[in-house]
Amino acid sequence: MKILVTGGAGYIGSHTIIDILDNTDHEVVSIDNFSNSDPQTFERIKAITGKKVKNYEIDLTSYGTLKKEFFLKEGHIDGIIHFAALKAVGESVSKPVMYYHNNLNGLINLLKCAQKFDVDSFIFSSSCTVYGNALEQPVTEQTPTQIPESPYGYTKLVGEKILADFAKTKLDFQALSLRYFNPVGAHISGMNGELPKGRPNNLVPVVTQFASGWVDDLVVHGSDYETRDGTAIRDYIHVSDIAHAHVLALEYLNSNESESNYDVFNLGSGRGVTVFEVLQAFEKVSGLKLDYKVGPRREGDVEMIYADNSKATTLLKWNLQFGIEEAMSSAWKWQKHLNAAKRDDKVLL
């Protein structure tokens, strides 16, 4: 099959491309406009897999450009894995219109092209934020969704609804929304990992960059939650496990085993980990002591969420390979790779 991966230079997108190239015979093409990613990512993919991936530097919010510059040029696409979106919770609170414009228009334009150019399969990058402050833990796919705490989360909830409604109208079309919990870590080689532009918003790259002197402070946002150590609880899942779930999801859609043309799956480890426990895991694998500070809660954050992943493990036959210590170890290996490149004044490959 020929698979379009949007956001292919991004954190999860690039790891998914690597997994597809390593484990299938599918052809992969990417769309990424590098608004929050690095073109050198494709060199890292080539170094790891030995394969070159074609990327189109296109803004998905322009339907005319997407249709003319990608679909009319590239030819038939069998499936789309849609990662490309803005994703910083805090930024979405301060810039909601930007998030609604980018995340929703990009999805809508892809679906318009899927209709026009007869794309059969669609996998949507969703988020556990659709559960909001869920009253039950762990959350299952049947746990009621709520209005999320942030505009970012709301774009994922609305995106799921758009995709579900679209799937009802197109014959021979199947779609999945994969609800990620908290992807962390890096490729086992240490040659590809999370590298956002500017200061990171996610915990693990802040930790590794702080330990390397790239950022000046490490702040724990809130220590007064009603959890076992006062810090927020999340379900941290290794990015390579997340990536492999997409390969299995493609196989699942291609097998026609699904009883419906639209479904949702939780992608999490099934275990809740506190922020302090993440810091302790990093200190253990790195041998370093983190001089962090504790600050107030961050607007848009929920207290606790972790997954029941039994649906994905059963139907997708998804088996996790990595835990939190492996995730922190691989993230630190990636950071040391970046440190060496920066020290030697090399391109960050």
Summary of the structure (lengths in Angstrom):
residues: 349
radius of gyration: 19.3
end to end distance: 28.9
largest distance: 56.4
contacts: 1219
relative contact order: 0.15
helix: 42%
strand: 16%
